[in-house]
Amino acid sequence: MPEESDEDLPRLPALPPLTGPTVVESLPGLARVAASAALHTTEWSVRTTARSWLRVGRAVTSRD
């Protein structure tokens, strides 16, 4: 069985040159999105934890 050399294999098309904003230019926007997501996640977590502990407190003090 003959071995194929790299020249015989089909080549992938070349990537087009970057003409849009570069990664460095996108970092401030990405940082804002990440900060906003972190803030909303923290807010949801605190709200859910507080609600759960209030339910536990009501269950503990309930006479039923």
N, C-alpha and C positions, 0 to 999 in steps of 0.2 A: 504494500500500500504506500504510494508516494506521499511524502509530507508536503503540505502546502506552505509556501513562503508567504510573508506578509504582503508582498506585491500582488498576489493572486486574490486576496480577500477584498470584498467590496468596502469602500470607504464611506464613512458617515459624512454628511454635508457639513461644511464649515459653519461655525456660529457667526451670525451677523455682528458687525462691530457695535459696541455700545454707543448709542447716540442720545439716550435719555439721561435722566439724573443718575449720578453714580451712587454707590452705597453710602459714601461719606455724606453726600448731600441729603440722603434720606434718613440719616440717623436721628435728627431732631424730631421728625414726625413719628418715627418708630418709637422713640423714647416716650413721646406724649401718649401714644396709643397704649404702650406697655404700662405706663404710670396710671392711666385712667382705668385700665383693666384690673390692675392690682388694687386700686382704691375701691372700685366697685365690688371686687371679690372680698376684700376685708370688710366692707360695709355689710355685705350679705352674711358673712360669717358671724360677725358680732351680733347682728339682728337675730339670726337663727339661733345662736347660742343663748342669747338673753331670753328669747321666747321659749326655748326648751327648758331652761332653768325655772322660768315662771310657772310652766306647767308642772314641773317636778315639785315646786313649792306648794302649789295649789293641791296637788295630789297628797302630799305629806300632811298638810293641815286640814284636809277634808275629813269629815267624820264618817263619810260613807265608805 
